[in-house]
Amino acid sequence: MMLSTHFSLEEFFVSEYAMRKGLDNQPTQPVIDNLRILAATMEKVRTTLNDNPIKITSGYRAPMVNAGVGGAKDSAHLHGYAADFICPQFGQNLFVAETIVARGMCRFDQLILEYGWVHISIAPTMRGMLLTKRSAEAPYEDGLNP
């Protein structure tokens, strides 16, 4: 099922971890509704990145999947409000994140430069937070500077 022009439902919930562990990661209808909104945001991200293909590396996570991958207990992934992604044809993750911010074409709650991907989340508040993941001891810092 397509959630938007370029994004399918499946790419937002397929999880290698869930498959390895035999966990159900199928989203409920309310989560699918949230993923549809997230897909609309991802369409804006794709446009921002010169219409280059985006690979979703993590989207919705059922509670057992989220816990198993070490996700935050209040993760937006639990509600279908977050996606981790890469866009290799556009450039490195730092450049991707900086471009999203600089062009200002899409609103977000959090944009986080993580270890091997960019995390974007949406929420009713849309705080526009910019963060960089550093380590388990000091997980996030303001800004996107590496």
WOPEQUI-V133943 format. One record per backbone hydrogen bond with DSSP energy under -1.0 kcal/mol. CO is the residue of the C=O (numbers start at 1). NH is the residue of the N-H. E is the energy in kcal/mol with one decimal. If there is no record, write none. Layout:
BEGIN
{{CO/NH/E} {CO/NH/E}}
END
This chain:
BEGIN
{{1/9/-3.2} {7/3/-2.6} {7/4/-1.6} {9/12/-1.6} {10/13/-1.4} {10/14/-2.0} {12/60/-2.9} {15/19/-2.3} {16/20/-2.7} {17/21/-2.3} {18/23/-2.6} {28/32/-2.5} {29/33/-2.4} {30/34/-1.7} {31/35/-2.8} {32/36/-1.9} {33/37/-1.3} {34/38/-2.5} {35/39/-2.8} {36/40/-1.6} {37/41/-1.7} {38/42/-2.6} {39/43/-1.9} {40/44/-1.4} {41/45/-2.1} {42/46/-2.7} {43/47/-2.3} {44/48/-2.5} {45/49/-1.9} {46/51/-2.3} {47/50/-1.3} {49/52/-1.4} {55/86/-1.9} {58/84/-3.1} {62/66/-3.0} {63/67/-2.5} {64/68/-2.0} {65/69/-1.9} {66/71/-3.1} {67/70/-1.1} {72/75/-1.8} {75/78/-1.2} {76/79/-1.3} {76/81/-2.5} {77/61/-1.7} {77/80/-1.0} {81/122/-2.7} {83/120/-2.7} {84/57/-2.7} {84/58/-1.5} {85/118/-2.6} {86/55/-2.6} {87/90/-1.8} {87/91/-1.8} {92/96/-2.3} {93/97/-2.8} {94/98/-2.8} {95/99/-2.3} {96/100/-2.2} {97/101/-2.1} {98/102/-3.0} {99/103/-2.6} {100/104/-1.1} {108/128/-1.4} {109/129/-2.9} {110/121/-2.3} {111/131/-2.5} {112/119/-2.9} {113/133/-2.7} {117/114/-2.2} {118/85/-2.6} {119/112/-2.7} {120/83/-2.5} {121/109/-3.6} {129/111/-2.4} {130/143/-2.2} {131/113/-2.3} {132/141/-1.7} {139/134/-2.0} {141/132/-2.0}}
END
